[in-house]
Amino acid sequence: MSRRSLLRALGAGAAGATLAGCGVPAAFVEPGDRAGHDSSATDHTLHFANWPLYIDTDDDNESKRPTLDAFSKRTGISVTYTEEINDNDEFFGKISPALMNRQQTGRDLIVISDWMAARFVRLGWVQEMDRAKQPNVAKYLDPQLRSPAFDEGRLHSVPWQSGITGIAYNRKRLGREIRSTGDLWADDLRGRVTLLSGLDESFALLMQGNGVDITRWTSDDFHEICEQTERRVRSKHIRRFTGNDYIKDLATGDVLACQAYSGDVIQLQADNPDIEFVVPEEGAELWAESLMIPNLARHKRNAERLIDHYYDPEIAAELATWVNYVCPVPAARDILASSKDEETAALAEDPLIFPDDTMRQRLAIARDITSEERTGFAKKWNSIVGL
């Protein structure tokens, strides 16, 4: 089971998210006030907060994490690893009081979705990293992920894992191929289609279905997909809006096609080879969940070293075999391809872990919803979804 198939942030409705989306002036932290005293040279520890099921574990002892243990053995840095991030908004609410009041969060490294990471960057709540001390990141980070609109040059964030929001469907039950987002609206799929309920998870693919360049979408583009979606809800073409429960619907055959995450489909295909994942002809959204160092972190240098550790292609390859999302280190592909284990070597050829050039041409990173747009857009989308 993938981490994302267990827990996923479903939208932007939390009170804390509203605070961030509004960009409360008093919450903004100036660049000169973000760094604290770094104890890394004398205190060889680190607190790393992540999502559940998002790191490799030992087959015989799930409390052991081989890639993390290798870092500690090599550097002498002891890592306190907590699986405490179950939802972007919930975690925001947990640490935002400290950040807005210029206090330590007790965490040196966190992983959050890029749409939430954008808020942290806008509010000045995370520190710029020293790339001179991260040679692996500088050398091996996937070029397509190097400069998202919310963090030019990736100065404040580094992808932990990446993925694609596209379409999953049961080819055998449907009896035909799906090649474009428009295919979801065919008559034979009426009442057998689901979309993701979260605004940030859903909007980009729908816009791409309209031929929109999601790197520069407009308010008009957003309202157009809202009108289209409302019509399809009224006509009962869309069965419902989901979190990760779309996995169960697709597996049981209650739905035949749905908006889906690439990593989940890899898991589904292990049990049902009739499930297929499509990057539509018009394109799909490439996203990431990124490592960030909060303001006043006490072990910034240690955190930078851990990030760089995971950009060693050997380590990235080992992690990729466990989490099955798009690996942000393309060089890890050759490591997996050379494996003597047939199943491991096959992962190197999976385009949902290492997208090929043809697929990459159809992938794009959506521009973030701005703080000025968020409140109104979330209210509109949530009224359609029923949140």
LOFITOR-919687 format. One record per atom (N, C-alpha, C): x, y, z; residue in one letter. Coordinates in steps of 0.1 Angstrom, whole numbers, padded with zeros to 4 digits, always signed. Each point is the difference from the previous one (the first is absolute). Layout:
// residues N
XYZa
...
//
This chain:
// residues 387
+0008-0012+0000m
-0008+0012+0000m
+0009+0012+0000m
-0003+0010-0008s
+0007+0012-0001s
-0004+0010+0011s
+0008+0009+0004r
-0003+0010+0010r
-0012+0008-0005r
+0000+0004-0013r
-0011+0008-0005r
-0013-0007+0000r
+0000-0013-0002s
-0012-0008+0000s
-0006-0001+0014s
+0007+0003+0010l
-0005+0000+0014l
-0005+0014+0004l
+0007+0010-0002l
-0003+0013+0005l
+0003+0011-0011l
-0009+0009-0001r
+0003+0011-0010r
-0007+0013+0004r
+0006+0011-0001a
-0007+0012+0002a
-0010+0002-0010a
-0012+0004+0004l
-0012+0001-0009l
-0003+0014-0005l
+0007+0010+0005g
-0004+0013-0005g
+0005+0012+0008g
-0006+0011-0001a
+0005+0012+0006a
-0010+0006+0009a
-0007-0008+0008g
-0011+0005+0008g
+0003+0004+0014g
+0011-0004+0005a
+0003+0002+0014a
+0002+0014+0004a
-0002+0004+0012a
+0001+0013+0004a
+0015+0005-0001a
+0009-0009+0002g
+0014+0004-0001g
+0004+0003-0014g
-0007-0007-0010a
+0003+0002-0014a
-0005+0014-0004a
-0011+0003+0006t
-0006+0014-0004t
+0010+0011+0005t
+0006-0002+0011l
+0009+0010+0005l
+0012+0001-0010l
+0005-0011-0004a
+0012+0000-0009a
-0005+0006-0014a
-0012-0005-0004g
-0004+0005-0013g
-0002+0015-0001g
-0005+0005+0011c
-0002+0015+0001c
+0013+0008+0001c
+0011-0008+0003g
+0013+0007+0001g
+0000+0011+0011g
-0005-0004+0012v
-0001+0010+0011v
+0014+0007+0002v
+0000+0013-0002p
+0013+0007+0001p
+0008-0002+0012p
-0006-0001+0012a
+0007-0002+0012a
+0007-0013+0001a
-0004-0010-0008a
+0006-0013+0000a
+0012-0001-0009a
+0003+0009-0009f
+0011+0000-0009f
+0013+0002+0008f
+0010-0008-0003v
+0013+0001+0007v
+0010+0004-0010v
+0007+0011+0003e
+0010+0006-0008e
+0012-0010-0001e
+0007+0000-0012p
+0012-0009-0002p
+0010+0000+0012p
+0003+0012+0005g
+0010+0001+0011g
-0004-0006+0013g
-0013-0004+0001d
-0005-0005+0013d
-0003-0015-0001d
+0004-0007-0011r
-0004-0014-0002r
+0010-0010+0006r
+0013+0004+0001a
+0010-0009+0004a
+0002+0001+0015a
+0002-0012+0007g
+0003+0000+0014g
+0014-0005+0002g
+0004-0002+0013h
+0013-0005+0002h
+0001-0015-0004h
+0009-0003-0009d
+0002-0014-0005d
+0009-0008+0009d
-0005-0010+0006s
+0008-0008+0010s
+0006-0012-0007s
-0001-0001-0013s
+0004-0012-0007s
+0014-0005+0003s
+0009+0010+0001a
+0014-0004+0002a
+0003-0007+0013a
-0008+0003+0010t
+0002-0007+0013t
-0011-0009+0004t
-0012+0001-0006d
-0011-0008+0004d
-0004-0009-0013d
+0005-0012+0000h
-0002-0008-0012h
-0014-0007+0001h
-0010+0008-0001t
-0014-0006+0000t
-0008+0008-0011t
-0012-0005-0002l
-0009+0006-0010l
-0014-0005+0002l
-0010+0008-0001h
-0014-0004+0001h
-0006+0002-0014h
-0005-0012-0005f
-0005+0000-0014f
-0015-0005+0001f
-0009+0009-0004a
-0015-0003+0000a
-0004-0003-0014a
-0007-0012-0002n
-0004-0004-0013n
-0014-0006+0001n
-0006-0005-0011w
-0012-0007-0001w
+0001-0014+0003w
-0010-0007+0004p
+0001-0015+0002p
+0003-0007-0013p
+0006-0011+0001l
+0003-0009-0011l
+0007+0007-0012l
+0009+0008+0003y
+0007+0008-0010y
+0015-0001+0000y
+0004-0012+0006i
+0015-0002+0000i
+0001-0016+0000i
+0012-0004-0004d
+0002-0015+0000d
+0002-0005+0015d
-0005-0012+0001t
+0002-0007+0013t
+0006-0014-0002t
+0006-0005+0011d
+0006-0013-0001d
-0011-0011+0000d
+0002-0010-0008d
-0010-0011-0002d
-0002-0007+0014d
+0010-0001+0008d
-0002-0008+0012d
-0003+0009+0012d
+0003+0013-0001n
-0003+0009+0011n
-0004+0014-0005n
-0013+0002+0000e
-0005+0012-0006e
+0004+0013+0007e
+0006-0001+0012s
+0005+0012+0007s
+0013+0004-0006s
+0006-0008-0007k
+0013+0003-0007k
-0002+0006-0014k
+0007+0010-0003r
-0001+0007-0013r
+0014+0000-0006r
+0003-0010-0009p
+0013-0001-0005p
+0007+0012-0006p
-0007+0008-0008t
+0006+0012-0006t
+0004+0010+0011t
-0009+0001+0010l
+0002+0010+0011l
+0011-0005+0009l
+0000-0013+0003d
+0011-0006+0008d
+0013+0001-0007d
+0001-0001-0013a
+0012+0002-0007a
+0006+0014+0002a
-0009+0010+0000f
+0004+0014+0002f
+0006+0002+0014f
-0006-0006+0010s
+0005+0001+0014s
+0013-0007+0001s
+0002-0011-0006k
+0012-0008+0001k
+0012+0008-0007k
-0003+0006-0011r
+0010+0007-0008r
+0004+0013+0007r
-0010+0008+0005t
+0003+0013+0005t
+0001+0001+0015t
-0005-0010+0008g
-0001+0001+0014g
-0011+0009+0005g
-0009+0004-0009i
-0012+0008+0004i
-0011-0009+0003i
-0006+0002+0012s
-0011-0008+0004s
-0013+0007-0004s
-0009-0007-0007v
-0012+0006-0005v
-0012-0005+0008v
-0008+0010+0005t
-0013-0003+0006t
-0010+0001-0011t
-0006-0011-0005y
-0009+0000-0011y
-0014-0002+0005y
-0009+0009-0003t
-0014-0001+0004t
-0009+0001-0012t
-0010-0010+0000e
-0010+0000-0010e
-0012+0007+0005e
+0001+0014+0000e
-0011+0008+0007e
-0008+0008-0010e
+0003+0000-0013i
-0007+0008-0010i
-0010-0008-0007i
-0013+0001+0004n
-0011-0007-0005n
-0008+0008-0010n
+0002+0013+0000d
-0008+0009-0008d
+0007+0013+0000d
+0001+0007-0012n
+0007+0012-0001n
-0005+0011+0009n
-0014+0002+0000d
-0006+0010+0008d
+0001-0003+0015d
-0001-0012+0004e
+0001-0004+0014e
+0014+0003+0005e
+0010-0003-0008f
+0014+0002+0004f
+0003+0015+0000f
-0006+0007-0009f
+0001+0015+0000f
-0005+0006+0013f
-0011-0005+0004g
-0006+0004+0013g
+0008-0003+0012g
+0008-0011-0001k
+0008-0004+0011k
+0012+0008+0002k
+0007+0005-0011i
+0012+0007+0001i
-0001+0015-0003i
-0011+0004-0005s
-0001+0014-0004s
+0001+0010+0012s
-0006-0003+0012p
+0002+0009+0011p
+0014+0004+0003p
+0009-0011+0000a
+0014+0003+0003a
+0006+0008-0011a
-0003-0003-0012l
+0007+0007-0011l
-0004+0015-0001l
-0013+0002+0002m
-0004+0014-0001m
+0004+0009+0012m
+0003-0007+0011n
+0005+0007+0012n
+0015-0001+0001n
+0007-0003-0011r
+0015-0001+0000r
+0005-0009+0011r
-0005-0012+0001q
+0004-0010+0009q
+0004-0013-0007q
+0008-0008+0007q
+0005-0012-0006q
-0012-0010-0001q
+0000-0008-0010t
-0011-0010-0002t
+0004-0014+0007t
+0013-0002+0003g
+0004-0012+0005g
+0004-0010-0011g
-0001+0004-0013r
+0002-0008-0011r
+0011+0007-0009r
+0009-0008-0005d
+0010+0005-0009d
-0003-0003-0015d
-0008-0009-0002l
-0003-0004-0014l
-0015-0005-0001l
-0007+0006-0010i
-0014-0005-0002i
-0003-0003-0014i
-0010-0007-0003v
-0004-0004-0014v
-0015+0005-0001v
-0002+0009-0010i
-0014+0004-0002i
-0002+0001-0015i
-0013+0000-0004s
-0003+0001-0015s
+0003+0014-0005s
+0004+0000-0013d
+0005+0013-0005d
-0010+0011+0001d
-0014-0003-0001w
-0009+0011+0001w
+0000+0006+0014w
+0003-0008+0010m
+0001+0005+0014m
+0014+0006+0002m
+0010-0006-0007a
+0014+0006+0001a
+0000+0014-0005a
-0009+0003-0010a
+0000+0013-0006a
-0005+0010+0010a
-0008-0004+0009r
-0005+0010+0011r
+0012+0002+0010r
+0007-0010+0003f
+0011+0002+0009f
+0011+0009-0006f
+0002-0001-0013v
+0010+0009-0006v
-0006+0014+0000v
-0012+0002-0004r
-0006+0013+0000r
+0000+0007+0014r
-0002-0008+0010l
+0000+0006+0014l
+0014+0001+0006l
+0010-0005-0007g
+0014+0001+0005g
+0002-0009+0012g
-0006-0012-0001w
+0001-0009+0012w
+0011-0011-0002w
+0007+0000-0011v
+0010-0010-0002v
+0013+0006-0004v
+0011-0006+0002q
+0013+0005-0002q
+0005-0003-0014q
+0008+0008-0005e
+0007-0003-0013e
+0011-0009+0003e
+0002-0010-0009m
+0010-0010+0002m
+0013+0004-0007m
+0011-0006+0005d
+0013+0003-0005d
+0004-0011-0010d
-0003+0002-0013r
+0003-0010-0010r
+0014-0004-0002r
+0009+0009+0004a
+0014-0003+0000a
+0004-0012+0009a
-0009-0002+0010k
+0002-0011+0009k
-0009-0012-0003k
-0006+0001-0012q
-0009-0011-0005q
+0004-0004-0014q
+0011-0005-0002p
+0005-0003-0014p
-0009-0010-0008p
-0006-0010+0008n
-0008-0009-0007n
-0013+0006-0005n
-0006+0009+0008v
-0012+0007-0004v
+0003+0008-0013v
+0011+0007+0001a
+0004+0009-0012a
+0002-0008-0012a
+0006-0012+0001k
+0003-0008-0012k
-0011-0009-0005k
-0008-0006+0010y
-0009-0010-0004y
-0015+0003+0000y
-0004+0011+0005l
-0015+0004+0001l
-0005+0000-0014l
-0012-0006-0002d
-0007-0001-0013d
-0001+0014-0006d
+0005+0003-0012p
-0001+0013-0006p
-0015+0006+0000p
-0009-0009-0002q
-0014+0004-0001q
-0006+0005+0013q
+0007-0003+0011l
-0005+0004+0013l
+0009+0011+0006l
+0009+0006-0007r
+0010+0009+0005r
-0005+0014+0004r
-0011+0004-0007s
-0004+0014+0002s
-0015+0002+0000s
-0007-0004+0010p
-0015+0002+0000p
-0003+0015+0002p
-0011+0004-0005a
-0004+0014+0001a
+0001+0006+0015a
-0004-0009+0009f
+0000+0005+0014f
+0013+0001+0007f
+0011-0006-0006d
+0013+0000+0006d
+0010+0000-0011d
+0002+0011-0006e
+0010+0002-0012e
+0014-0006+0004e
+0004-0009-0008g
+0013-0006+0003g
+0001-0010+0011g
-0012-0003+0006r
-0001-0010+0011r
+0010+0004+0012r
+0000+0013+0003l
+0009+0004+0011l
-0005-0004+0014l
-0013-0002+0001h
-0006-0003+0014h
-0005-0014+0001h
+0000-0008-0011s
-0006-0013+0000s
+0007-0009-0009s
-0001-0013+0003v
+0006-0011-0008v
-0010-0011+0000v
-0004-0005-0012p
-0010-0011+0000p
+0005-0012+0007p
-0009-0006+0008w
+0002-0012+0007w
-0004-0011-0010w
-0012+0000-0005q
-0005-0008-0011q
-0009+0008-0008q
-0002-0005-0013s
-0008+0007-0009s
-0011-0010-0005s
-0009+0006-0008g
-0011-0009-0005g
-0008+0007-0011g
-0010-0007-0005i
-0008+0005-0011i
-0015-0002+0004i
-0007+0011-0003t
-0015-0002+0001t
-0005-0002-0014t
-0006-0011-0002g
-0005-0004-0013g
-0013-0007+0001g
-0002-0010-0009i
-0012-0008+0000i
+0003-0014+0001i
-0008-0007+0009a
+0001-0014+0002a
-0013-0006-0005a
+0001-0012-0007y
-0013-0006-0004y
+0002-0015-0002y
-0011-0008+0000n
+0000-0014-0001n
-0003-0003-0015n
+0011-0003-0008r
-0001-0001-0014r
-0009-0012-0003r
+0001-0011+0007k
-0008-0012-0003k
-0015+0002+0002k
-0003+0006+0011r
-0015+0003+0003r
-0005+0011-0009r
+0008+0010-0004l
-0005+0010-0009l
-0001-0004-0014l
+0010-0008-0004g
+0000-0006-0014g
+0005+0009-0010g
+0007+0011+0004r
+0007+0009-0009r
+0011+0007+0006r
+0007+0008-0007e
+0011+0008+0005e
-0005+0014+0004e
+0007+0005+0010i
-0002+0015+0003i
+0013+0006-0003i
+0000+0011-0008r
+0012+0007-0004r
+0000+0014+0003r
-0012+0006+0003s
+0000+0014+0004s
-0010+0002+0011s
+0001+0012+0006t
-0009+0003+0011t
-0014+0001-0005t
-0002+0004-0013g
-0013+0001-0006g
-0007-0013-0001g
+0008-0011+0000d
-0006-0013-0001d
-0008-0004+0013d
+0003+0007+0011l
-0008-0003+0012l
-0015+0004-0001l
-0003+0009-0010w
-0013+0005-0001w
-0009-0007-0010w
+0005-0012-0005a
-0008-0008-0010a
-0012-0006+0007a
-0010-0002-0007d
-0013-0005+0005d
+0001-0013+0008d
+0009-0009-0004d
+0001-0013+0006d
+0007+0001+0014d
+0005+0012+0004l
+0006+0001+0013l
-0009+0009+0009l
-0012+0002-0004r
-0010+0008+0009r
-0002-0007+0013r
+0003+0007+0011g
-0002-0006+0013g
+0011-0010+0004g
+0011-0001-0008r
+0011-0009+0004r
+0013+0007+0000r
+0000+0013+0002v
+0012+0008+0001v
+0000+0008+0013v
+0012+0000+0006t
+0002+0008+0012t
+0012+0010-0002t
-0001+0012+0006l
+0011+0009+0000l
+0005+0002+0015l
+0012+0005+0001l
+0005+0003+0013l
-0007+0012+0006l
-0002+0000+0013s
-0008+0010+0007s
+0008+0013+0003s
+0013-0002+0002g
+0009+0011+0004g
+0002+0010-0011g
-0002+0013+0002l
+0003+0010-0010l
+0014-0001-0006l
+0010-0001+0008d
+0013+0001-0005d
+0004-0013-0007d
-0007-0011+0003e
+0003-0013-0006e
-0007-0001-0014e
-0011+0007-0002s
-0009-0003-0011s
+0000+0009-0012s
+0003+0013+0003f
-0003+0010-0010f
+0009-0001-0012f
+0012-0003+0001a
+0010+0001-0011a
-0004-0010-0011a
-0003-0012+0003l
-0003-0010-0010l
-0012+0004-0008l
-0010+0006+0007l
-0012+0004-0007l
+0002+0012-0009l
+0009+0009+0004m
+0004+0011-0009m
+0008-0005-0012m
+0008-0010+0002q
+0008-0005-0011q
-0009-0007-0010q
-0011-0006+0005g
-0010-0006-0010g
-0006+0011-0009g
+0000+0012+0005n
-0005+0011-0009n
+0011+0007-0008n
+0012-0006+0000g
+0011+0005-0008g
+0007+0012+0007g
-0002+0002+0013v
+0006+0011+0007v
+0015-0003+0004v
+0009+0010-0002d
+0013-0001+0005d
+0000+0003+0015d
+0001-0011+0008i
-0002+0002+0015i
+0012+0007+0007i
+0010+0003-0007t
+0011+0008+0006t
-0004+0015+0000t
-0011+0003-0007r
-0004+0014-0001r
-0016+0001-0001r
-0007-0008+0007w
-0014+0000-0001w
-0006+0013+0007w
-0012+0003-0004t
-0007+0012+0004t
-0012-0003+0008t
-0006+0011+0006s
-0012-0001+0007s
-0011-0005-0009s
-0001+0004-0012d
-0010-0004-0010d
+0001-0015-0002d
+0012-0005-0001d
+0002-0015-0001d
-0006-0007+0011d
+0002+0005+0012f
-0005-0007+0012f
-0015+0000+0000f
-0006+0011-0003h
-0015+0001+0001h
-0006-0008-0012h
+0007-0002-0011e
-0005-0009-0010e
-0001-0014+0004e
+0011-0005+0007i
-0001-0014+0004i
-0010-0002+0011i
-0003+0011+0008c
-0010-0001+0010c
-0014-0002-0006c
-0002+0008-0010e
-0013-0001-0007e
-0002-0014-0007e
+0011-0004-0006q
-0001-0014-0006q
-0003-0011+0010q
+0007+0001+0011t
-0001-0010+0011t
-0014+0001+0006t
-0005+0012+0002e
-0014+0001+0005e
-0010-0007-0009e
+0001+0002-0013r
-0009-0006-0009r
+0001-0015+0000r
+0012-0005+0002r
+0002-0015+0000r
-0005-0006+0013r
+0000+0008+0011v
-0005-0005+0013v
-0016+0000-0002v
-0005+0010-0005r
-0015+0001-0002r
-0005-0012-0009r
+0007-0003-0010s
-0004-0011-0009s
+0003-0013+0005s
+0007-0001+0012k
+0004-0012+0007k
+0010-0008-0008k
+0008+0007-0009h
+0011-0007-0007h
+0011-0003+0010h
+0003+0010+0009i
+0010-0002+0010i
-0007-0007+0012i
+0005-0012+0003r
-0006-0008+0011r
+0002+0007+0013r
+0012+0004+0003r
+0003+0007+0013r
+0014+0006+0000r
+0003+0007+0010f
+0014+0006+0002f
+0006-0008+0011f
+0013-0003-0001t
+0006-0009+0009t
+0014+0005+0006t
+0004-0006+0011g
+0014+0001+0004g
+0006-0013-0006g
+0007-0007+0008n
+0007-0012-0005n
-0010-0012+0000n
-0012+0002+0003d
-0009-0011-0001d
-0004-0004-0014d
+0005+0008-0010y
-0002-0004-0014y
+0007-0013-0003y
+0010-0003+0008i
+0007-0013-0002i
-0009-0012+0002i
-0008+0001+0011k
-0010-0011+0002k
-0010+0000-0011k
-0005+0011-0004d
-0011+0001-0010d
+0005-0006-0013d
+0013+0003-0004l
+0005-0005-0012l
+0003-0015+0001l
+0005-0005+0011a
+0003-0014+0002a
-0013-0009+0000a
-0011+0006+0005t
-0012-0008+0001t
-0008+0001-0013t
+0003+0010-0009g
-0008+0001-0012g
-0011+0010+0002g
-0002+0006+0011d
-0011+0010+0002d
+0002+0012-0009d
+0013+0003-0003v
+0003+0010-0010v
+0009-0006-0011v
-0001+0005-0012l
+0008-0005-0011l
+0012+0009-0003l
-0001+0012+0004a
+0011+0010-0003a
+0000+0011+0010a
+0012+0005+0003c
+0000+0010+0011c
+0013+0008-0001c
+0000+0012+0006q
+0012+0008+0002q
+0008-0008+0011q
+0013-0001-0003a
+0008-0009+0009a
+0015+0005+0001a
+0007-0005+0010y
+0014+0002+0002y
+0008-0012-0006y
+0011+0003-0006s
+0008-0010-0006s
+0005-0011+0009s
+0004+0004+0012g
+0006-0009+0010g
-0011-0010+0005g
-0012+0004+0001d
-0011-0009+0004d
-0003-0010-0010d
+0001+0003-0013v
-0003-0009-0010v
+0010-0011-0001v
+0013+0003+0002i
+0010-0010+0001i
-0004-0011+0010i
-0005+0004+0011q
-0004-0009+0010q
-0012-0008-0004q
-0010+0006-0007l
-0012-0006-0005l
+0003-0011-0010l
+0010+0004-0009q
+0003-0009-0011q
+0006-0013+0005q
+0006+0000+0012a
+0006-0012+0005a
-0011-0011+0002a
-0012+0005+0004d
-0011-0009+0002d
-0009-0002-0012d
+0000+0010-0009n
-0009+0000-0011n
+0006+0006-0012n
+0006-0008-0009p
+0007+0005-0012p
-0009+0007-0010p
-0013-0001+0002d
-0009+0007-0009d
-0001+0015+0003d
+0005+0004+0012i
-0001+0014+0003i
+0012+0007-0008i
-0003+0011-0006e
+0010+0008-0008e
+0000+0014+0005e
+0011+0006-0002f
+0002+0014+0004f
+0003+0008-0013f
-0006+0011-0002v
+0001+0008-0013v
+0005+0014+0003v
+0010+0004-0007v
+0004+0014-0001v
-0007+0005-0012v
-0011+0007+0001p
-0008+0004-0012p
+0008+0007-0010p
-0005-0001-0012e
+0007+0006-0012e
+0002+0015+0002e
-0010+0007+0007e
+0001+0014+0003e
+0009+0004+0011e
+0004-0011+0008g
+0010+0003+0011g
-0006-0004+0013g
+0009-0001+0010a
-0003-0003+0014a
+0009+0008+0009a
-0004+0001+0012e
+0007+0008+0010e
+0012-0008+0007e
+0011+0006-0001l
+0012-0006+0008l
+0001+0008+0013l
+0000-0007+0011w
+0001+0007+0013w
+0011-0007+0008w
+0003+0007+0012a
+0010-0006+0009a
-0005+0003+0014a
+0006-0008+0009e
-0001+0003+0014e
+0014+0002+0005e
+0002+0012+0006s
+0014+0005+0001s
+0005+0001+0015s
+0013-0002+0001l
+0007+0002+0012l
+0003+0015+0002l
-0003+0005+0012m
+0002+0014+0004m
+0006+0001+0014m
+0008+0010+0002i
+0006+0003+0013i
-0007+0011+0007i
-0008-0002+0010p
-0008+0011+0007p
+0010+0011+0006p
-0006+0012+0001n
+0008+0010+0007n
+0004-0004+0014n
+0012+0005+0004l
+0006-0002+0013l
+0003-0015+0003l
+0001-0008-0011a
+0004-0014+0003a
+0013-0001+0006a
+0002-0008+0010r
+0013+0000+0008r
+0011-0009-0007r
-0004-0007-0011h
+0010-0009-0006h
-0001+0001-0015h
+0001+0013-0005k
-0002+0002-0015k
+0011-0007-0008k
+0012+0000+0004r
+0011-0006-0007r
-0002-0015-0001r
-0004-0006+0012n
-0003-0014+0000n
-0012-0004-0010n
-0010+0009+0000a
-0011-0002-0009a
+0004+0000-0015a
+0009+0010-0003e
+0005+0001-0014e
+0008-0012-0004e
+0007-0006+0010r
+0008-0012-0003r
-0009-0012-0003r
-0011-0001+0008l
-0010-0011-0002l
-0007+0001-0013l
-0004+0012-0004i
-0006+0002-0013i
+0010-0004-0011i
+0012+0004+0001d
+0010-0004-0010d
+0003-0015-0001d
-0001-0007+0012h
+0001-0014+0001h
-0010-0007-0009h
-0013+0005+0000y
-0010-0006-0008y
+0001+0003-0015y
+0009+0009-0003y
+0002+0002-0015y
+0012-0007-0005y
+0006-0008+0008d
+0010-0010-0005d
-0008-0010-0008d
+0003-0003-0013p
-0008-0009-0008p
-0002-0013+0006p
+0010-0006+0007e
-0001-0013+0006e
-0012+0001+0011e
+0000+0010+0008i
-0010+0001+0011i
-0013+0003-0006i
-0001+0009-0010a
-0012+0003-0007a
-0007-0012-0006a
+0009-0009-0006a
-0005-0012-0006a
-0006-0009+0010a
+0006-0001+0012e
-0005-0009+0011e
-0013+0005+0005e
-0001+0013+0001l
-0013+0006+0005l
-0011-0002-0011l
+0004+0001-0013a
-0010-0001-0010a
-0006-0014-0001a
+0007-0010+0004t
-0005-0014-0001t
-0011-0002+0011t
-0001+0009+0010w
-0010-0001+0010w
-0012+0009-0002w
+0002+0012-0004v
-0011+0009+0000v
-0007+0001-0014v
+0007-0004-0010n
-0007-0001-0014n
-0006+0012-0005n
+0006+0012+0003y
-0005+0012-0006y
+0011+0004-0010y
-0002+0011-0007v
+0010+0005-0010v
+0012+0004+0008v
+0011-0006-0003c
+0013+0003+0006c
+0006+0013-0004c
+0003+0009+0009p
+0005+0013-0004p
+0015+0000-0004p
+0005-0012+0000v
+0015-0002-0003v
+0000-0010-0012v
-0001+0006-0012p
+0000-0009-0012p
+0012-0010-0001p
+0012+0004+0006a
+0012-0008-0001a
-0002-0013+0008a
-0010-0001+0009a
-0003-0012+0007a
-0005-0011-0009a
-0005+0004-0012r
-0005-0010-0009r
+0011-0010-0004r
+0012+0004-0003d
+0010-0009-0004d
+0004-0009+0011d
-0001+0005+0013i
+0003-0009+0011i
-0010-0012+0001i
-0013+0003-0002l
-0010-0010+0000l
+0001-0010-0012l
+0003+0006-0011a
+0001-0008-0012a
+0012-0011+0001a
+0010+0003+0008s
+0011-0009+0001s
-0002-0010+0011s
-0011+0000+0007s
-0003-0009+0011s
-0001-0014-0006s
+0005-0010+0008k
-0001-0014-0004k
-0014-0006+0004k
-0008+0008+0008d
-0013-0004+0003d
-0009+0005-0011d
-0007-0010-0006e
-0008+0003-0012e
-0011+0010+0003e
-0007-0001+0011e
-0011+0009+0003e
+0005+0014+0003e
+0012+0001+0006t
+0005+0013+0002t
+0005+0007-0013t
+0006-0008-0008a
+0005+0005-0013a
-0012+0005-0009a
-0011-0007+0002a
-0012+0004-0008a
-0005+0014+0003a
+0002+0004+0013l
-0004+0014+0004l
+0006+0011-0008l
+0012-0003-0005a
+0008+0010-0008a
-0008+0003-0013a
-0008-0010-0005e
-0007+0002-0012e
-0014+0005+0002e
-0004+0003+0012d
-0014+0004+0003d
-0001+0015-0002d
-0007+0005-0010p
-0001+0015-0002p
-0007+0008+0011p
-0007-0007+0009l
-0006+0007+0011l
+0010+0002+0011l
+0012-0006-0001i
+0011+0003+0010i
+0011+0008-0007i
+0003-0003-0013f
+0009+0007-0008f
-0006+0003-0013f
-0007+0011-0001p
-0007+0004-0012p
+0009+0001-0012p
-0004-0006-0011d
+0008+0001-0012d
-0002+0014-0007d
+0008+0003-0010d
+0000+0013-0006d
-0014+0003-0006d
-0006-0010-0006t
-0014+0003-0006t
-0010+0004+0011t
+0001-0007+0011m
-0010+0004+0011m
+0004+0013+0006m
+0013+0003+0002r
+0004+0013+0005r
-0005+0012-0008r
-0001-0002-0012q
-0005+0011-0009q
-0014+0004+0003q
-0007-0009+0007r
-0014+0003+0003r
-0002+0003+0015r
+0010+0002+0007l
-0001+0003+0014l
+0004+0014+0003l
-0007+0006+0009a
+0002+0014+0004a
-0003+0003+0014a
+0007+0009+0006i
-0002+0004+0014i
-0010+0012+0000i
-0011-0001+0007a
-0010+0011+0000a
+0005+0011+0008a
-0003+0012-0004r
+0002+0012+0008r
-0009-0001+0012r
+0005+0005+0011d
-0007-0001+0013d
-0012+0010+0000d
-0010-0004+0008i
-0011+0009+0002i
+0005+0011+0010i
-0001+0013-0004t
+0005+0011+0008t
-0008+0002+0012t
+0006+0007+0010s
-0007+0003+0012s
-0013+0008-0002s
+0000+0009-0010e
-0012+0008-0004e
-0011-0009-0006e
+0004-0010-0007e
-0010-0009-0007e
-0006-0010+0010e
+0008-0005+0009r
-0003-0012+0007r
-0014-0001+0007r
-0003+0010+0008t
-0012+0000+0008t
-0012-0001-0009t
-0001+0008-0011g
-0011-0001-0009g
-0001-0012-0008g
+0012-0005-0005f
+0000-0012-0008f
-0004-0012+0009f
+0006-0001+0012a
-0004-0011+0009a
-0015-0001+0003a
-0005+0012+0003k
-0015+0000+0003k
-0008-0004-0012k
+0004+0004-0012k
-0007-0004-0012k
+0001-0015-0003k
+0013-0006+0001w
+0002-0014-0003w
-0007-0008+0011w
+0001+0003+0012n
-0005-0008+0011n
-0016+0000-0001n
-0006+0010-0005s
-0014+0000-0002s
-0005-0010-0010s
+0009-0002-0010i
-0003-0010-0010i
+0002-0014+0005i
+0011-0002+0007v
+0004-0013+0005v
-0009-0004+0012v
-0005+0010+0007g
-0009-0003+0012g
+0008-0001+0013g
+0012+0007+0000l
+0007+0001+0013l
-0004+0011+0009l
//
